[in-house]
Amino acid sequence: MNLIFIVIFIISFLVVFQTYVLYPISIFLISKSFKKNELPGKSISASIVISAYNEEKVIENRIENIASLNYNFDQLEVLIGSDCSSDKTNEILLKSAEKYSWLQVHLFEERRGKAAVLNDLIKLVSNEIIVFSDANTNFDKDALNKLMPYFDDKRIGGVCGRLVLTDNEIVDNQSVEEVKYWNYETFIKRAEGRCGILIGANGGIYAIRSNLVELLPIQTPVTDDLYHSLNVLKKNYKFVYREDALAFEEVGKNVISEFNRKVRFAATNLQTLVYFSQLLFGRKILISYAFISHKVLRWFSPLFFVLLFVTSIFLSNSYLVANYLLIAQIIFISLSLIGWFLNSIKVRISIFSLPFFFVAANIAITIGVYKFFSNKHSYVWEKTER
């Protein structure tokens, strides 16, 4: 019995260490062996597609943001689909369509979910590059000019920009938990992109050759940006990252506001895995390594955290390393509980709020995994307020 606990303890520790520490370091070091792509800039015909649902607070600003882009609008079209919005979104869209000739508005009378709307818009695009974005995202004025040059390389099928999370209510430039976590994710995406194997694009800003884009499944919910990214890699094209192609999006105001979004993504991420399971053990070892380490192990890491904690308890009296790890875990959990209390009274102190964010995120992943295996996740959801 003791041997079983030792084996589980070692495996759990290795999985957690690989996911959160070793993989980011290793992919960064591997990326240094790849040359950085530097290509001359030029305009390419592009179609921006956006699915919107009840976005009256942001949709007009989003359209004006696109109108301010430093791009040749003779080579640009924008398609926005409203998924049976019940607020003033449709009214705003129709008014904007009268103002801008490059804007195509499609109002759908039945609520079907983001994937179905994107599929309908994809069928209507007429340009060689499709740029995916969200209604609550704003592009830097040169974002498209930064994305497009990479498509001069015929081996590149997709380019992802850098999504910068902001919080207008933060003072003294102090960052919220989600921003700090996103900076960690951006570090990984930057390294994967340099290798040409970006596993999951930023949903707010990424572009793909239109002939490589496949329609999203609508009977089973998937994560659209992850699905499109993996589809490019499956077709043996590169997916790269352009750090200076900037987009901005405001974060949720607290950990709780992001919780349901993470639950949903955990369930749809696993469903997406079903469609691309061949990439896990394919002939391209680097893609498999990244997919397993960055995504699959991350999705199941909550289970290994629990196993590590339980086995640490049983082994702490016999092994010093298990005892130290148990103490570290107890301290971390205690900090997260204090962070939970402080969050309830709207107080942020990083040493407490970061552990709380991490624990809450892993609980959300656990619920999402449960929903996936119990088939209780939906292709239609209520948007997270950002």
N, C-alpha and C positions, 0 to 999 in steps of 0.2 A: 504493500500500500504506500509506503514511504517513497518507493521508487517511482510510482505513478505520479505522486505529487511533485517530485523533482522534475520529471519529464514535462509535466504540464506547466510547471513554473518556468522552466527554461524556454519552452516553446512560446509561452505567452509573453515573456520578456523580450525575446527576439523579434516577435511580430510587432510589438509596440515600438521597440527601438528602431526596427527597419522602417516602419511607416513614418515616424515623426522626426527621426534624427538621421539615420544612415542614408535613406533614399535621397533626401534633399541635398546632403553633402556629396553623395556619389554622383548624382545627375549633374550637379554643378561642375564637378571635376571632369566628368566625361564631356560636358559641353565645351570645355576649353580646347578640346582637340578638333572642334569644328570651326571652320572659317565663318566669320560674320558676313552675312550677305549685304553688300552695298551696291545698289542698283540705281541708275538714273531715274528721276521722277518724270512721269507723264500721265496725262489723263486717259482713263479707259472708261468705256461705257459701263455704267453701273446702275443697279436698281436697289434702292433701300426698301426693305420690307419690315413692317411693324404691325403686330397684332395688338389691338387695344380693347380694353373692357373697362367701362366706367372711369375714364381718365380725364374728366373735365378739369381737374386741378392742374394738369400738366400738359395736356395735348397741344394747346395753342402755343405754349412756350417751346415745345418740342419742334413744332413745324417752323417757328421763327428761328430756332437754332439751326435747323437744316438750311433755311433760306440764307443764313449768314455764312455758310461754308465757303471757303476759298476753293471753288471748283467750277469747272465748265458745265453749266446747267444744260447745255445742248447735249451733253453726254450723260445726263442724270435723270432718273425718274424715281419717284417716291410713291410706294403703294402702302396705304394704311387701311387695314380691315377692322371694322368695329364688330365685336362679337356680341351682337344684340345688346348693346349698352342701354342702360335704363336712365342714365343721367343726361347731361347736356353734351356729351361727347359727340354724338352724331351731328348736332346743330353746329358745333364748332368746326367739325371736319368739313361740312358742306360749305360753310362760309369761307374757310381757308382755301378750298378747292376753286372757288371763284376768283380768288386772289392770285393763285400760283398755277401756271399751266403745267408745270412738271409734277403736280400732285394728283394722284389718282385715289379716290375715296371709294371704298366698298363697304356698304352697310348690310350686315347679315341679320336676318330676322329671327334666327334661331340660335340659342346659346349652345355652342358645340365644343368650345375649348380652344386653346391657343394653337394646338397642332393642326386642327382642321382649318382654321383661318390662315395659318402660314401656308398650308398646302394649296389653298385656293389662290393665294397671292403668288406663290412660286410658279403656278401654271400660267400666270398672266405676264410675267416679266419678259422684257424684250432685249435685255442687255447681257453681255457676256459674264459679268460679275454680279453676284447677289450679296448685298451687305445686310446682315441681320442686326437688328437693334431693338430697343424697348422704348415705350412711350415716356418713361421717366428717366431716360438717359439723355445727356447732352454731349455732343461732339465738340472737341476743339476745332477751330476753324480750318486747320490744316490736316485734320484726321484722315480724310479720304486720300489726300495727296501723299500721305505717309504709307497708307495701306497698299495702294495700287502698284507701285514700282516692282514689288516682289513678283507680280504675275508675269513679268517679262521672262522669268525663269519657268519654263514649261513643266519642270518637275514639281513645282509648288502648286498645290491645289487649294490651299486655304491660308489666310493670314489673319491673325488675331491682334487686336489693339490692346492697349492697357486701360483697364477700367480702374478709375481712381474713386474710392469711396470717400465721401465728404460728410461733415456734420456741421451745419450752420449754427448750431447752438453751443458748440464747444468753445470755451474761452481759453486764452493762453496757449492755443495750439495743442491742447491735450487731446489725445485720440481716444475714441471709444474702442471697446473690445473687438468689434467686428472689423474695424479698420486695421487694427494690429494683426489680427488673424489674416486679413486679406493681403497685407504686406508680405506675410509668410508665404501665402499661396502664390503671390506674384513672383517671388523669388524662384519658386519651383517652375512656374510657367515660363519664365524667362529662359531658364536652362533647358527645359524641354523644347522650347521653340527654336533655340539655337541648334539643337540636334535635329530639328525638323519633325519632331514626334509629339507635338503638343496634344495632350490627351483630351483636355476639355477646354474649349474656347470660353472667353468671357461673353456671356449672353448679350451684354450691352453693345459690343462692337467686335464683329468678326465678318470676314468676307470669304466667299467660296466661288470657284468657277461654276457657272450655272449648269454646265453639262455634267457636273459631278454631284449636284444636289439631288437627293432622292426624297420622295414624299415621306413624311413622318407617319408612323403607325397611329391610327386613331382608335382602334378597338382596345388597345392596351397602352396606357400612358407611359411616355418616355420623357427623358430630359432632352429637349430639342437641341441645345447647343452641344451637349455631349454626343448625341446621336450623329449630328452632322460632322463633328470632328472625327469621330471614329470611322465614319463612312469614308472620309477622305483618305485616312490612313489605310483602310481596308483595300482601297483601290490603288494602293502603292504610290500615292502622291504624298508630298511633304506638307505638313501643317506647321507654319512658322509663327513667330511672335515679333511684333513691332512695338517696342516700348514707347516710342515717341508719338505713336498714333493714339492720342488720348481721348477718353470719354469719361464723363463724370456722372456719378449717381449718388444720391443722398442715402445714408444708411438708415435702418430702423432706429428708433430713438432709445430702445433698450433691448436687453437680451430676450425678453419674453416676446417682443414684437417680431423677432426673427425665428422663433421656435417652430411655428407651423410651417414656415417656408422650408426649414431644414428637414422636417418630417416628410414633407412632400417630395423633396429632392432625393432623400434617402430611398424612398420607395421607387420613384421613377428611374433613379440611377441603376438600381438592380434590374429593373425591367429592361433598361437599355443594354445592360450586360448580356442578357439573353440573346439579343440580336447580333452581338459581336464577340461571342465566347471564343470564336476561332482565333482571335487576336491574343488570347491569354497564353497560348502555347504554339504560336505560329513560328515561321522560319525567321522572322525578323525579331531577333532576341531582345534588342533594345526596346522595341515597342512593347513586347510582352513584359519585360522587366518594369517599365514605367507604368503600364496598365495595372499590373498586379500590385505594385508597391504604392502607387499614388491613389489608386481608386479602390480596388477590391479589398486589400488589407485594411484600408481606412474605413470602409463600410462595416467591416466585421470587428474592428478594433474594440468596440465597447464590450464584446464578449470576452476578449482576451484581457481587458482591464479587470473585469470581474474575476476571471480565473486567476490572474496574477495576485489579486488581493486575497482571495480565499486560500490559495496555496501558500502565500506568504505567512498567513496566520498559522497554518499547520506546520510550517518549516522554520518559523522564527526562533524556536527554542533550540533547534539543532544546528542551524546554519546562520552565521553572522550576516552574510549578504542578504538573506531573506529577512532578517530582523531589521536591517537598515532600510530595506525597501518598504517594509511594512510601516515603519515610522514615517518615512517620506510620504507614503500614500495617506496615512492618517492625517498628517499635517496638511497635505494638499486638499483633502476632503473637508477638513475643518475650515481652511481658508475659503473654500467654495461656499460653505454654509454661511459663513459670515458675509460673503459677497452676496448671497441670496437675500439675507436680511437687509443689507445696506441698499440693494437694488429695490427692495420693497418700499424703502423710504427715500428713494431717488438720490442716493449718495454713491459716488464712484470713487473708489480707491483702488488703483491698479493691482496691488498685491492681493486683494480680495476679489475684485471684479473679473480679472482674467481667469483664475481657477473656476469661478462660477460659470463664466461663459463656456469654458472648455467642457465642464461637466454637463451643462445644459445642452450643448451641441451633441454630445455623445448619447444623452438620453433621447434627444430628438432622432438621432440616427437609429437607435434601438427601436423606437416606435415605428419609424419608417420601414425598417426591415421586417418588423412584425406585420405591418399592413401589407407589405409585398407578399409575404408567404401566406397570409390569410386572404389575399386577394380583396383587400378593402380599400385600395387606393383608387382615386377617381381621375378621369382625364379632364374634368372641369373643376376649378378651384376658385376660391376667393383670393384676390390679390393681397399681398402684404403691403400695408400702408408704409410708403417711404417718402 
